[in-house]
Amino acid sequence: MKLDVSSLGNAIVDVQFSIEEDFVSTLEKMSIQKGSMTLIEAEEQSNLIDLLNKDYGNSKLSCGGAATNSMVAASNFGSKCHFSCKVRDDDLGNFYLEDLEKNKILHSNKASQSELSTGQSVIMVTPDAERTMCTYLGVSNLLGSKDLNKSAIENSKYLFLEGYLVTSESAFEACLQAAEIAKKSDTKIAISLSAEGIVNAFRNQMNSLIGVGCDILFCNESEACAFSQHKNIDQAEIFLREVSSQNLITLGERGSLIWDGNKKETINGYEAKAIDTNGAGDIFAGSVLHKICEGDDLQSAAMFGCYAASKQVERFGPRLTKAEYKKIKKEFT
Protein backbone atom coordinates (compact mmCIF):
# COMPACT_ATOMS: atom_id res chain seq x y z
CA MET A 1 0.00 0.00 0.00
CA LYS A 2 1.40 3.38 -1.02
CA LEU A 3 1.48 5.88 1.86
CA ASP A 4 1.96 9.62 2.00
CA VAL A 5 3.76 9.90 5.34
CA SER A 6 5.25 7.40 7.75
CA SER A 7 6.44 8.64 11.12
CA LEU A 8 7.77 7.58 14.47
CA GLY A 9 7.51 9.52 17.68
CA ASN A 10 6.82 9.55 21.37
CA ALA A 11 3.35 8.35 22.34
CA ILE A 12 2.37 10.87 24.98
CA VAL A 13 -1.02 11.42 26.62
CA ASP A 14 -1.52 15.13 27.31
CA VAL A 15 -2.79 16.17 30.75
CA GLN A 16 -3.95 19.73 30.15
CA PHE A 17 -4.65 22.57 32.57
CA SER A 18 -5.52 26.24 32.15
CA ILE A 19 -3.51 28.06 34.83
CA GLU A 20 -3.19 31.62 36.10
CA GLU A 21 -0.02 33.65 35.70
CA ASP A 22 0.76 33.54 39.43
CA PHE A 23 1.28 29.74 39.21
CA VAL A 24 4.40 30.42 37.12
CA SER A 25 6.31 31.38 40.28
CA THR A 26 5.51 27.93 41.70
CA LEU A 27 6.89 26.34 38.55
CA GLU A 28 10.06 28.45 38.73
CA LYS A 29 10.70 27.15 42.25
CA MET A 30 10.64 23.69 40.66
CA SER A 31 13.19 24.87 38.04
CA ILE A 32 10.52 24.83 35.35
CA GLN A 33 10.63 27.88 33.10
CA LYS A 34 7.48 29.27 31.53
CA GLY A 35 7.18 28.29 27.86
CA SER A 36 9.68 25.44 28.15
CA MET A 37 9.47 21.68 27.64
CA THR A 38 11.03 19.91 30.64
CA LEU A 39 11.62 16.17 31.03
CA ILE A 40 10.70 15.03 34.54
CA GLU A 41 10.38 11.75 36.45
CA ALA A 42 7.10 9.99 37.19
CA GLU A 43 6.97 10.97 40.89
CA GLU A 44 7.67 14.64 40.13
CA GLN A 45 4.95 14.63 37.50
CA SER A 46 2.46 12.94 39.83
CA ASN A 47 3.11 15.56 42.52
CA LEU A 48 2.66 18.35 39.97
CA ILE A 49 -0.65 16.90 38.76
CA ASP A 50 -1.89 16.64 42.36
CA LEU A 51 -0.99 20.29 42.94
CA LEU A 52 -2.69 21.39 39.73
CA ASN A 53 -5.81 19.33 40.48
CA LYS A 54 -6.01 21.01 43.88
CA ASP A 55 -5.73 24.53 42.45
CA TYR A 56 -7.50 24.16 39.12
CA GLY A 57 -9.70 21.09 39.21
CA ASN A 58 -9.57 18.03 37.00
CA SER A 59 -7.47 18.01 33.85
CA LYS A 60 -8.44 17.39 30.25
CA LEU A 61 -6.90 14.23 28.77
CA SER A 62 -6.06 13.86 25.10
CA CYS A 63 -3.60 11.90 23.00
CA GLY A 64 -0.59 13.98 22.10
CA GLY A 65 3.03 13.79 21.14
CA ALA A 66 4.36 16.18 18.50
CA ALA A 67 4.64 13.74 15.58
CA THR A 68 1.31 12.13 16.47
CA ASN A 69 -0.46 15.49 16.36
CA SER A 70 1.10 16.18 12.96
CA MET A 71 -0.03 12.80 11.63
CA VAL A 72 -3.54 13.35 12.98
CA ALA A 73 -3.72 16.63 11.06
CA ALA A 74 -2.33 15.14 7.85
CA SER A 75 -4.65 12.15 8.09
CA ASN A 76 -7.74 14.25 8.72
CA PHE A 77 -6.85 16.45 5.76
CA GLY A 78 -6.76 13.33 3.60
CA SER A 79 -3.23 11.89 3.67
CA LYS A 80 -2.51 8.19 4.19
CA CYS A 81 -0.30 7.96 7.27
CA HIS A 82 1.51 5.31 9.32
CA PHE A 83 2.84 5.85 12.83
CA SER A 84 5.27 3.81 14.93
CA CYS A 85 5.34 4.29 18.69
CA LYS A 86 5.58 2.45 22.01
CA VAL A 87 2.89 2.29 24.69
CA ARG A 88 2.30 0.07 27.69
CA ASP A 89 -0.66 -2.28 27.96
CA ASP A 90 -2.46 0.05 30.36
CA ASP A 91 -5.52 2.29 30.13
CA LEU A 92 -3.59 5.21 28.66
CA GLY A 93 -1.72 3.00 26.17
CA ASN A 94 -4.86 1.36 24.84
CA PHE A 95 -6.55 4.78 24.75
CA TYR A 96 -3.66 5.96 22.59
CA LEU A 97 -3.77 3.15 20.04
CA GLU A 98 -7.55 3.48 19.75
CA ASP A 99 -7.09 7.19 19.08
CA LEU A 100 -4.72 6.45 16.17
CA GLU A 101 -7.30 4.11 14.68
CA LYS A 102 -10.13 6.64 15.12
CA ASN A 103 -8.05 9.10 13.12
CA LYS A 104 -7.41 6.51 10.37
CA ILE A 105 -3.68 6.35 11.10
CA LEU A 106 -2.20 2.96 10.37
CA HIS A 107 0.10 1.44 12.99
CA SER A 108 1.72 -1.92 13.60
CA ASN A 109 2.41 -1.58 17.31
CA LYS A 110 0.99 -3.68 20.12
CA ALA A 111 0.73 -2.42 23.69
CA SER A 112 3.75 -3.84 25.52
CA GLN A 113 4.25 -5.34 28.97
CA SER A 114 6.53 -3.02 30.93
CA GLU A 115 7.21 -1.66 34.40
CA LEU A 116 7.14 1.81 32.82
CA SER A 117 3.76 3.40 32.18
CA THR A 118 2.60 5.04 28.96
CA GLY A 119 4.14 8.51 28.62
CA GLN A 120 2.34 11.61 29.86
CA SER A 121 2.90 15.34 29.41
CA VAL A 122 1.48 17.92 31.78
CA ILE A 123 0.61 20.95 29.66
CA MET A 124 -0.13 24.21 31.47
CA VAL A 125 -1.55 27.13 29.50
CA THR A 126 -1.45 30.69 30.88
CA PRO A 127 -3.93 33.45 29.87
CA ASP A 128 -1.43 34.77 27.28
CA ALA A 129 -1.82 31.41 25.43
CA GLU A 130 1.76 30.34 26.26
CA ARG A 131 2.14 26.67 27.06
CA THR A 132 4.58 25.07 29.51
CA MET A 133 5.17 21.32 29.26
CA CYS A 134 6.48 18.81 31.79
CA THR A 135 6.89 15.41 30.18
CA TYR A 136 7.47 11.92 31.56
CA LEU A 137 8.39 9.74 28.60
CA GLY A 138 7.65 6.43 30.32
CA VAL A 139 7.76 3.39 28.06
CA SER A 140 8.00 5.58 24.95
CA ASN A 141 11.61 6.17 26.00
CA LEU A 142 12.23 2.51 25.05
CA LEU A 143 11.12 2.96 21.44
CA GLY A 144 13.70 1.13 19.35
CA SER A 145 14.60 -0.23 15.94
CA LYS A 146 12.44 -3.33 16.44
CA ASP A 147 9.38 -1.05 16.60
CA LEU A 148 9.97 0.26 13.06
CA ASN A 149 7.85 -0.82 10.13
CA LYS A 150 10.38 -1.01 7.29
CA SER A 151 7.72 -1.58 4.64
CA ALA A 152 5.77 1.53 5.68
CA ILE A 153 8.89 3.70 5.38
CA GLU A 154 9.83 2.20 2.01
CA ASN A 155 6.34 2.80 0.62
CA SER A 156 5.91 6.39 1.84
CA LYS A 157 6.53 9.66 0.05
CA TYR A 158 7.93 11.14 3.28
CA LEU A 159 9.38 9.93 6.56
CA PHE A 160 8.70 12.42 9.38
CA LEU A 161 10.88 12.38 12.51
CA GLU A 162 10.41 14.45 15.65
CA GLY A 163 13.52 15.82 17.36
CA TYR A 164 12.29 14.74 20.79
CA LEU A 165 13.38 11.20 19.95
CA VAL A 166 17.09 12.03 20.20
CA THR A 167 16.74 12.15 24.02
CA SER A 168 16.55 8.34 24.11
CA GLU A 169 19.52 6.28 22.94
CA SER A 170 17.33 3.49 21.55
CA ALA A 171 14.88 5.91 19.88
CA PHE A 172 17.80 7.86 18.40
CA GLU A 173 19.17 4.65 16.89
CA ALA A 174 15.70 3.89 15.53
CA CYS A 175 15.63 7.32 13.87
CA LEU A 176 19.01 6.74 12.26
CA GLN A 177 17.90 3.34 10.95
CA ALA A 178 14.59 4.75 9.70
CA ALA A 179 16.45 7.54 7.87
CA GLU A 180 18.81 5.02 6.27
CA ILE A 181 15.84 2.94 5.09
CA ALA A 182 14.27 6.08 3.65
CA LYS A 183 17.44 7.05 1.82
CA LYS A 184 17.71 3.63 0.18
CA SER A 185 14.07 3.66 -0.94
CA ASP A 186 13.94 7.28 -2.21
CA THR A 187 11.56 8.24 0.59
CA LYS A 188 12.15 11.90 1.41
CA ILE A 189 12.98 12.84 5.00
CA ALA A 190 11.35 15.61 7.04
CA ILE A 191 12.66 16.44 10.52
CA SER A 192 11.37 18.72 13.27
CA LEU A 193 13.82 20.23 15.76
CA SER A 194 10.98 20.05 18.35
CA ALA A 195 12.32 22.25 21.17
CA GLU A 196 15.15 24.69 21.91
CA GLY A 197 16.14 22.74 25.03
CA ILE A 198 16.41 19.52 23.02
CA VAL A 199 18.64 21.21 20.44
CA ASN A 200 20.97 22.60 23.11
CA ALA A 201 21.20 19.41 25.17
CA PHE A 202 21.46 16.90 22.29
CA ARG A 203 23.24 18.88 19.59
CA ASN A 204 25.54 16.03 18.50
CA GLN A 205 22.67 13.59 18.09
CA MET A 206 20.61 16.14 16.16
CA ASN A 207 23.53 16.85 13.84
CA SER A 208 24.06 13.12 13.26
CA LEU A 209 20.40 12.56 12.42
CA ILE A 210 20.16 15.50 10.02
CA GLY A 211 23.49 14.43 8.56
CA VAL A 212 21.92 11.21 7.23
CA GLY A 213 19.75 13.40 5.02
CA CYS A 214 17.08 16.07 5.42
CA ASP A 215 14.77 17.24 2.65
CA ILE A 216 12.55 19.43 4.84
CA LEU A 217 13.43 20.91 8.23
CA PHE A 218 10.74 22.30 10.55
CA CYS A 219 11.57 24.62 13.47
CA ASN A 220 10.56 27.84 15.19
CA GLU A 221 12.70 30.95 15.72
CA SER A 222 14.27 29.91 19.02
CA GLU A 223 15.05 26.42 17.71
CA ALA A 224 16.59 27.82 14.51
CA CYS A 225 18.81 30.19 16.47
CA ALA A 226 19.81 27.48 18.95
CA PHE A 227 20.67 24.96 16.24
CA SER A 228 22.61 27.44 14.10
CA GLN A 229 24.10 29.19 17.16
CA HIS A 230 23.22 32.54 15.58
CA LYS A 231 21.19 35.13 17.48
CA ASN A 232 19.89 36.74 14.28
CA ILE A 233 17.05 34.84 12.58
CA ASP A 234 18.23 35.81 9.07
CA GLN A 235 21.69 34.41 9.76
CA ALA A 236 20.11 31.31 11.27
CA GLU A 237 18.00 30.80 8.14
CA ILE A 238 21.07 31.03 5.90
CA PHE A 239 22.81 28.45 8.08
CA LEU A 240 19.87 26.04 7.76
CA ARG A 241 20.20 26.05 3.97
CA GLU A 242 23.41 24.09 4.41
CA VAL A 243 21.77 21.26 6.37
CA SER A 244 18.41 20.84 4.63
CA SER A 245 17.19 21.10 1.04
CA GLN A 246 14.18 23.10 2.20
CA ASN A 247 13.35 24.64 5.57
CA LEU A 248 10.44 26.30 7.30
CA ILE A 249 10.84 28.52 10.36
CA THR A 250 7.58 29.35 12.11
CA LEU A 251 7.27 32.92 13.40
CA GLY A 252 4.15 32.64 15.57
CA GLU A 253 1.45 35.11 14.60
CA ARG A 254 3.82 36.59 11.96
CA GLY A 255 3.63 33.44 9.84
CA SER A 256 6.69 31.56 8.62
CA LEU A 257 10.02 32.07 6.88
CA ILE A 258 10.72 29.49 4.18
CA TRP A 259 13.60 28.45 1.93
CA ASP A 260 12.41 26.35 -1.01
CA GLY A 261 15.87 25.50 -2.31
CA ASN A 262 16.07 28.55 -4.55
CA LYS A 263 14.66 31.55 -2.71
CA LYS A 264 13.68 32.81 0.73
CA GLU A 265 10.15 33.99 1.32
CA THR A 266 8.08 35.21 4.26
CA ILE A 267 4.59 33.69 4.46
CA ASN A 268 2.27 36.02 6.34
CA GLY A 269 0.31 34.68 9.29
CA TYR A 270 -3.46 34.82 9.62
CA GLU A 271 -5.30 36.85 12.23
CA ALA A 272 -6.34 34.77 15.21
CA LYS A 273 -7.59 35.20 18.79
CA ALA A 274 -5.09 32.88 20.43
CA ILE A 275 -5.99 31.11 23.66
CA ASP A 276 -3.54 28.16 23.48
CA THR A 277 -0.40 27.78 21.34
CA ASN A 278 -0.04 24.07 22.21
CA GLY A 279 0.00 22.07 18.99
CA ALA A 280 0.38 25.02 16.60
CA GLY A 281 3.74 23.83 15.30
CA ASP A 282 2.45 20.27 15.05
CA ILE A 283 -0.54 21.12 12.88
CA PHE A 284 1.68 23.37 10.78
CA ALA A 285 4.05 20.48 10.01
CA GLY A 286 1.21 18.03 9.32
CA SER A 287 -0.55 20.53 7.06
CA VAL A 288 2.61 21.29 5.07
CA LEU A 289 3.41 17.61 4.57
CA HIS A 290 -0.16 16.90 3.48
CA LYS A 291 -0.12 19.65 0.86
CA ILE A 292 3.31 18.69 -0.47
CA CYS A 293 2.16 15.09 -0.82
CA GLU A 294 -0.79 16.42 -2.82
CA GLY A 295 1.67 18.08 -5.19
CA ASP A 296 1.68 21.68 -3.93
CA ASP A 297 4.89 23.74 -3.82
CA LEU A 298 6.44 24.79 -0.50
CA GLN A 299 4.97 28.30 -0.61
CA SER A 300 1.38 27.09 -1.02
CA ALA A 301 1.92 24.37 1.58
CA ALA A 302 3.28 26.91 4.09
CA MET A 303 0.30 29.19 3.51
CA PHE A 304 -2.03 26.30 4.29
CA GLY A 305 0.06 25.44 7.35
CA CYS A 306 -0.17 29.00 8.66
CA TYR A 307 -3.93 29.05 8.10
CA ALA A 308 -4.44 25.75 9.92
CA ALA A 309 -2.23 26.90 12.82
CA SER A 310 -4.25 30.11 13.15
CA LYS A 311 -7.35 27.98 13.72
CA GLN A 312 -5.56 25.63 16.12
CA VAL A 313 -4.51 28.40 18.54
CA GLU A 314 -8.10 29.60 18.87
CA ARG A 315 -9.07 26.52 20.87
CA PHE A 316 -7.78 24.73 23.97
CA GLY A 317 -5.75 21.61 23.33
CA PRO A 318 -3.41 20.32 20.59
CA ARG A 319 -6.08 18.94 18.26
CA LEU A 320 -9.13 20.02 16.29
CA THR A 321 -12.29 18.01 15.73
CA LYS A 322 -12.71 16.02 12.53
CA ALA A 323 -15.29 18.55 11.36
CA GLU A 324 -12.88 21.43 11.99
CA TYR A 325 -10.12 19.81 9.93
CA LYS A 326 -12.56 19.35 7.05
CA LYS A 327 -13.76 22.95 7.38
CA ILE A 328 -10.20 24.30 7.23
CA LYS A 329 -9.42 22.42 4.03
CA LYS A 330 -12.69 23.48 2.44
CA GLU A 331 -12.24 27.16 3.40
CA PHE A 332 -8.63 27.29 2.22
CA THR A 333 -9.36 25.78 -1.18
N, C-alpha and C positions, 0 to 999 in steps of 0.2 A: 504493500500500500504506500503510495506516494504521500509524503507529509510536507507541510509548510515549515513548521518549526519543531525541533526537538530540544529539550532543555533538561538540565538537572539543577537542583537547588535545595536549600534547606526547607523542610516541611515544618512550618511554624504556625501554631494557633495563636492568633492575636487576642490579647486580653485588654480591652480598650476602656479608657476612662477620660472623661472631660474634667479637667482640674482647674483650679484658680491659680492666679499668678503667685500668690503667697506660698503655695506648696513647693515652688521652685527652690526656696531656701532650704527646705527639708531635704530635697534631692541633692543640693550642693554639699550638705553635711555628710551625705553618703558618697561623695565624690562622683556624682552624676551631674553632668553639665546639661543645661537646657539645650534642646535641639540635637543632642548627640545620640549615637547608638552605642550602648555599653553592654558588653558580655558579662553576665553575672552567674553565680551558682544557684542551684535549685533552692537552697534554704534562704538565701538573700531575696530571691524573687518571691518566695512564699510570704516572707515577712513584709515585703513591699505591698503585695496584693492585699494582705490583711489590713495594713495601714490605709490603703486606698479605699477598701470596702467600708472601713469605719468612717472615713471622712466624706466619701462620695457615693456610697451605696454600691450595689452590685454592678459588675462590669458587663460589657457586651462582648460576646465571643464570636470570632469569625476566623475562617481559615486564611492564613497569610503566607508570608515568605515572599521576598521580592520577585524572584523568577516565577513563582506560582501566580502571583497577581498579574504579571505580564502575560502569562499564558492564558489566564482566564479572560483577559481583555481580548487577546488575539483570537481565541476560540469563539467568543461571543460575537466578534465582528465577522466571523466566517472562516477563519483559518483552521486547518487540520493540525492539531498539536499533540505532542507526546511529552510526558514529564516523568523524570526519574527522581525518586526521593527515598527517604527512610523514615518510617514511623514505627512506633511500638504497637503491639496488639493490646491497646487500651482504648478507653472511650474516645479520647482526643484523636488517636491515630486512626481509628475506624471512621470517625467523623470527617477526618481529612481526606481519606481515600474516597469516601462517598461524595464529598464535595467536588473532587476532580471529575468523577463520573457524571455528576449533575451538570457540570459545565462542559461536557462532551470532550474532556481531555483524556486521551489514551494514556494508560500507564501499565507497567508490568511488574509492579512492586506488591509484595504481600507484607502485611503487618508482621513485624518480627518479635520474637521473644527476647526481652532484654531487661536488665536491671534499671536501665535509664528510661525515663518516660519520654513521650512525644514532646518535641520542643515547644516552648511558649515564649511569646514576647509581650511584655507589658508596655502598652503604648499610651502615653499621657499627652493629651492635647490641651494647650492653654488657650485663653480667649483670642489671642492673636493668630490662631490657627497653626502655631508651631507645634511639632510633635517631638517628644522625647521617648526613646525606646530603650528598654532594658530586657535583654534577650538571654534565655537559657536554651542552649541548643539541644540538650538532651540527646536522644538516640540519633538525631540527624547529624550529629558530630561524627558518627561512625559511617556515614555514607562513603562507599568505596567503589573500586573498579568493578566488583562483582554485581553491583546494582545497576550498571549501565546496560542499555539495550542497544547493542551494536547495530542491529538492523534498522532501528528507528533513526539513528544518526546518519547511517549511510543513505537512507531513503528520504532525507529531509533537504529542503532548500537551504535552511539555516540551522545552525546549532547555537543556542543562546546560553551563556554561562554567567552566573552572578558572582561578583567579586567576593561576597561573603564566604564562599566555599574555601578560599585560601587559608582561612583560620584553622582548618582541620587538615592534618597531614594526609589522612586517607582520602578526604574529599578533594584535596588539591591534586593528589595523584590521579584521582578519577577524572578531574578536569583535563589534566595533561593528556591522559589516554583518550578521552572523548575528542579533544582537539586534534590528536594525531589521526584518529579514525576519520574525522571530518576532512582533514587535509587529503587523505588518500582517496576519498570518495567524492571529491569536488563539492562537498557541502561547505557553504560559507560559514564563517564564524563571527558571531556578535558577542561582545563582552561588556558587562556593566561594571564600573569601578565600585559601585554600591555605597561606600561611605568613606569620608575623609580619614577617620580613625583607622579603618582597615588598610587604606593606602599607606598611611604612615607606619603602621606597625608591621605590615607584611609586604613591604616594597619589593624585596627580592623575589618572593613567590609571584607577585603580580607581574613583575617584569618577565619572569620565566614563562608564565602562562600566555601573556600577550606575544612573547617572542615566538611561540609556536606558529602564530598567525592570527591576525585580527582584521576582518573586513569592515566591521562597524564597531565603534567604541561609543558607549553611552556614559555620560557623567554629568555632574552639575558643576557650578563654578568652583566651589571649595575643593571638590575632588580633582578637578582639572589642575588647579594650582598646586595642590599637594603632590599629585603624581609627577607633574613637570618640574616642581620645585621653583616655580616662577610666581611672583605675587601678582603680576599683571595678567589679566585674562587673555589679552591679545597675544602675549608672548607664550602663554600656556597653550593656546589654540595652535600656534605655529609648531610648537614642540610635538603636539599630538599627531600632526600630519606625518611625522617620522615613524610612528608606531602603529598606525592604523590607516587603511585605505580611505575610509570615511569616518568622520566623527561628528557627534552631536553633543553639545554642551547646553544643558537646560539652564535658563536664567530666571526661573520663577515666573512671576507675572509679566516679565519682559519678553518671554518667549524662549527662543533657543538660537544658538550660534552653531552653524553647520559648515562642514567642509566636505564637499562631494567628490573630492579627488582632483578637481580642477579649479574650483573657486570657493571663497568664503562668502557666506550669506547670513544675515540676521533674519530670523522668522519671528514676526511680531506675535506677542501673546494675545489672548482674548480676554475681554473684561469678565471678571468673576467676583462674586462675593464670597471670599474664602472663609471657611470655618474649620477646615482640617486639611493640612497638606500631606497627611499620611497617604501613600499610594500614588501620589501625582507622578513621580518619576517612573513608577512601575507601569502605569497605564500608558504613559508616553512611549516607553520602550515597546510594549506590546502592540500599540497602535501603529508605530513606525514599521515594525517588522511585518505586521499584517498587510499594510499598504504596499510595502516593497515586494512582498510575495505575490501581490496582485498585479505587479508590474509597474507601479508608480515610481517616479524618480524620488531622490532623497528630499528635495524641496517640498514636493506635494505631501510626502509621507510625514515630514516634520510639521507641516501645517495641520494635518489631521491629528498628529500627536499633541500639539499645543491645544487644539480645540477640545479633544477628549480630556486632557488634564484640567482644563478650565472648568469642565463639568464635574470632574472628580472632587476638586477642592471645595465644591459648594455643598458637599454632604459629609456626614461623619462616617469614618471608616475607610478602608482601602479599596473597597469594591463598589460597583454600581449594580443595579438590578438588571436582569436580562432585558427587560423592556427599555431601560435607559441606554444600554449599549446599542440596541437596535435603533433607538431614536437618534442617537449621536450620528450613527452612520448614515441614516436617512437624511438628517438635517445638513450634514456636511456635503453630501453628494447632490 
